[in-house]
Amino acid sequence: MWHRDSDRFRLFTRRALMLGAGKGVLLTGLAARMYYLQVLESDRYQTLADENRISHRLLPPPRGLVTDRFGAPLAVNRQNYHIMIVREQTPDVRRTLEILDQIIELGPDTIERVERDAARRRSFVPVTVRDNLTWDEVARVGVNAPDLPGLIIDAGRSRDYPEGPHLAHTLGYVAAVSEKELTGDPLLELPGFTIGKSGVEKVYDLALRGTAGTSQVEVNALGRVIRELEREEGDSGNTVVMTLDLELQRYTNQRLSDQESAAAVVMDIHNGEVLALSSHPAYDPNAFTNGISHKLWNSLVNNPYAPLSNKAVNGTYAPGSTFKMCVALAGLEAGIISPNQKFFCNGHLDLGNARFHCWKRGGHGWMNMHDSIKHSCDVYYYEISQKIGIDRIAAMANKLGLGEDTGIDLPNERSGLIPTKDWKEIQLGKRWQGGETLIASIGQGYVLATPLQLCTMTARLASGKAVRPHLTRDNVTPEGVTSRQAEEFPELQVSRANLARIRDAMNGVTNELRGTGHGARIAIKGMEMAGKSGTSQVRRITMRERQTTGVLDNNDLPWKYRDHALFVAFAPVDNPRYACSVVVEHGGGGSSVAGPIVRDLLLKAQELQSARQGISAADQPNSANLRRNPAHTDQDEG
Amino acid sequence: MAGSRFRIGEDPDYVPIGRRLLLLNWTLVLLIAALSGIGFAMLYSAANGSLQPWAERQMMRFAVGAALMIIIAVTDIRVWLKLAYFSYFVALILLVAVEIKGDIGMGAQRWINLGFFQLQPSELMKISLVLALARYFHGLTTEDVGRIPLLIPPILMVLAPSALVLRQPDLGTTLLLIAGGGVIFWLAGVRIWKFALVLGTALAAIPIGWQFLREYQKNRVLTFLNPENDPLGAGYHITQSKIALGSGGLFGKGFMLGSQSHLNFLPEKQTDFIFTMLGEEFGLVGGMALLGLYALVITYGYVIALRCQNQFGRLVAIGVTSTFFLYVFINIAMVMGLIPVVGVPLPLVSYGGTVMMTILVSFGLLMSVSIHRDIRISRQGNDDGRN
């Protein structure tokens, strides 16, 4: 028995040692695995662990400011208080909201939305209850804080336009990023981030946007922030200084505000700086910052006076008689007419079996170039345009900046239209008709221009250089702001003598007796302006109307069939500095409606200039009285 | 071979109680206390530096368990031999009872509430099975072990509770029971080719057995085979555990500084994944130290077994040591992504009262074997065998 037992024991010992060896191997395997994970692969897992726990959050940079040329704020960032609720910090979300509702109005819809959002998110994620609290509301909520567990008042930034509608079209507005605007820049995906949607805000969006800061926070598996590890503040956007003069801009808006729909531009003829750019009616860009209401949006879209459109750059109008300088200059430059060559105006011109009327029924009699502009005689232009031809006229128009983009730093600029024979052939597939040259010569028919183009044309006539308008003092690129080199615009390649003749004729319009714009002249010595009126037809005057009722007066027509009133001018006559154009949609006569506005704007621009140079405007004769002086009854050309 | 009794005073192997306490393996007690101490520290860390809710309760359980362990240790080994079958049948009946109760309760029911204590019959079975098998093979000669009919009762003794536990369903415990049973068979001298045969049959049966697995058990196996397949679902646990361990590096991130554990990326950090937390906070050095302590305890078990003069004690010693080893191996291999997640805790370290009790009771038995190593017991089990 004993040896058997020792047999059994020996067997046991052998088996136990084998088993123990097996366990040793397995434990060694565990150790090896541990070594592999913790030494060989450690770096990889370290990275993975950091990726787990560290969450990078973007800090939206403050948007760059926009100021006028003297530093007056035009677009700023306002502290914006919003109130948020954290579900886990309040015993009863609904009850807290109901108490809050008694302090600041929320309404049942908001309470329901917040309650739903809060239930859906993780308990520690704040849900916005209301945006844009007034300081008063913030104070009231703060006082009642003990009754409002889980509520947080948070300060953010939102865009604010202190001038409201005054610069709506130029500045544009910002609004939340839409799906198709996402570029992959993670900043755009931040909730509540806004980008420029129109105007300067859009054109210079990248420069104004700045660069995002980052905050590294440690989060747990549920995404709850445990602590901030590192914070790097972003760079705020660049400040963009506009060429606009806020005071002149305000005055321009005020001056247009009597009209249903109008646009005006004032610019410096030497450097192309736009001092005022206005389109009336306007809208309040602040309404867009936090999401515009459906109702307000619809009312803006459906308004017949198109408040959303910047008519100064997006509105195209037949320039009417303001185009006559182009035609005359084209004739002079081509040597086809001489300054003193006269044509007889008997009130109309017949071409084939069509009759082309002058705006003055009885005709102007013998007209030379100077008088044709001064009196805005149509027949003179019917005569000379046949000799010059449409293509030469178009070439001169292009030289003066019509028919092509001015390159202004605003979105959606329209280039208007200057027709040529080729253009008609290609676009309409028809041959150019001789009569169409006649129509074009008085700025009607196919010819279209924006108020900004007309202002540019005037500036070029006044300066003799190919001036281009711009809106910012500095060169603004997405990379930043660099000061603009004094821009030397190229010469126009037009004889100085001929330009002087045109300017003299424009002087005749306003400053010579019986000039069409004499009533809108500036009667202050040294500040006089030279200009040209334009009244462009938007309807066809039939032969039947002429024969029966006579040409209907604008006041007898519905608004949208009335003529557009235009006026362009530069001042001072002797040493030009400013150019201005005004278009009053369906406003009637150019010299009676648009002229006085141009006069006031150019006068204001000069007065401001003098005032800023320390020469008090009070030293000058009272301009208001002089302005009211009715020289003679305004005559409006057709 | 006469009386089926021995009386205190008449028993030549009787050792006075004071002497037994002196004979107690205090080194082993110290090792066990050290392991448990590591457990307390990790539970303290898991609660972000608080004794609540885990560390304090674990300490109390350890205190009770350690007392029980010593009582068991100083109890004569022959008492445990006599109680072997009895405890096995009690455990089996309780398993059947939870099975029935579980059916009524319409869910996985593994507990019996005894009012003061939540008894888990499967844990009791882990010890009882070792005892019962040791008792059975103690009574067999080497030749007997070679007779297949005599192997059928012990095989049934393993399969019956395994089947019941598998139905609960508790795959981890089932594996522990079968492996623990297999160890006893092995030590008793069952031929290697028989193991090979059973293993081969088992492998062949895998496709059939697969159909009986619950969906979550199937998922665990599939996830183990390809964890990247489902990184946010079932594979999340393994992936996060590996990240935690790997990012711990050589020396770890420091006590209570494990980001994976403390930011809750690591699941079940106080129970099944506590080794991961240790590895993250104390690195390879800490992990190796713990592994070393376990290796020492296991080696101790072998020493006790080899020095024991009776077959029952030897089988029990290696049996409980092997169960202990299996816990350690399965748990650590699982958290390192070597085997599927099977829900086996790390003995003495993981939070949990029942497992703590099981382990301490089995160490009590191991120490009882050690104290009473010189007692010779006949095959019949109730005699000193010297006549």
Interface residues (C-beta under 8 A of the other chain):
Chain A: M1 R4 D5 D7 R8 F9 L11 F12 T13 R15 A16 L19 G20 K23 G24 L26 L27 G29 L30 A31 R33 M34 Y35 L37 Q38 V39 E41 S42 R44 Y45 Q46 L48 A49 D50 N52 R53 E218 V219 N220 A221 L222 I226
Chain B: T141 T142 V183 W186 L187 A188 G189 Q240 K242 I243 A244 L245 G246 S247 G248 G249 L250 S259 Q260 H262 L263 N264 F265 G279 G283 L284 G287 M288 L291 Y294 A295 I298 T299 Y302 A305 L306 Q311 R314 L315 I318 S322 F325 F329 I332 A333 M336 L338 G385
